[in-house]
């Protein structure tokens, strides 16, 4: 029941937002399509990077729980891995901005 409530609330917000953005002038339909495409692309990139970070943190926590003496080395490796994953999200943002404003 809670999921259905969240789904309908999100759907209502999306429908109201599209009406609000269509207030004056038709605008460029290509720019609108690029805006939607870049928003979806960045959403997918951020979501998958979040999943990757969660899996990495899960693995590090399990490793530290099994072998507490290796905690320092695991923490260093974890921070380095999280930085690499976060850089992928930033690359995704740069690609989306290039698609939005240059292409």
C-alpha positions in Angstrom: 0.0 0.0 0.0 2.8 2.4 0.9 4.5 1.7 -2.5 1.3 2.5 -4.4 0.9 5.8 -2.5 4.5 6.8 -3.3 4.0 5.8 -6.9 0.8 7.8 -7.3 2.3 10.8 -5.5 5.3 10.8 -7.9 3.1 10.4 -10.9 0.9 13.4 -9.8 4.0 15.5 -9.3 5.4 14.6 -12.8 2.0 15.5 -14.4 1.7 18.8 -12.6 5.3 19.7 -13.4 4.8 19.2 -17.1 1.8 21.5 -17.1 3.7 24.2 -15.1 6.7 24.1 -17.5 4.4 24.5 -20.6 3.1 27.9 -19.5 4.2 30.3 -22.2 5.4 29.6 -25.7 5.9 26.2 -27.2 9.7 26.3 -27.0 12.0 24.0 -28.8 10.8 20.4 -28.7 14.3 19.2 -29.4 15.6 21.0 -26.3 12.9 19.5 -24.2 13.7 16.1 -25.4 17.4 16.6 -24.7 16.5 17.9 -21.2 14.5 14.7 -20.5 17.2 12.5 -21.9 20.0 14.0 -19.9 17.8 13.9 -16.7 17.1 10.2 -17.3 20.8 9.5 -18.1 22.1 11.2 -15.0 19.4 9.5 -12.9 20.6 6.1 -14.2 24.2 7.0 -13.7 23.7 8.2 -10.1 21.5 5.3 -9.2 24.0 2.7 -10.5 26.9 4.5 -8.8 25.0 4.5 -5.5 24.4 0.7 -5.9 28.1 0.2 -6.6 29.1 2.2 -3.5 26.7 0.3 -1.4 28.0 -3.0 -2.6 31.6 -1.9 -2.0 30.8 -0.7 1.5 29.0 -4.0 2.2 32.0 -5.9 1.2 34.3 -3.8 3.3 32.1 -4.2 6.4 32.0 -7.9 5.9 35.8 -8.1 5.5 36.4 -6.0 8.6 33.9 -8.2 10.5 35.8 -11.4 9.5 39.3 -10.0 10.0 39.5 -6.9 12.2 43.3 -6.7 12.0 43.0 -5.9 8.2 40.6 -3.0 8.9 43.2 -0.2 8.1 44.1 -1.7 4.7 40.4 -2.4 3.9 39.5 1.2 4.8 42.2 2.6 2.5 41.1 0.4 -0.3 37.4 1.2 0.3 38.0 5.0 0.2 40.0 4.7 -3.0 37.3 2.6 -4.6 34.5 5.0 -3.5 36.5 7.8 -5.1 36.7 6.0 -8.4 33.0 5.2 -8.3 32.2 8.8 -7.5 34.4 9.9 -10.4 32.3 7.8 -12.7 29.2 9.7 -11.6 31.0 13.0 -12.3 31.9 11.8 -15.8 28.3 10.9 -16.3 27.3 14.4 -15.3 29.9 15.9 -17.7 28.6 13.8 -20.6 25.0 14.8 -19.8 25.9 18.5 -19.6 27.7 18.2 -22.9 24.7 16.6 -24.5 22.4 19.2 -23.1 24.3 22.4 -24.0 26.7 21.5 -26.9 25.0 19.0 -29.1 
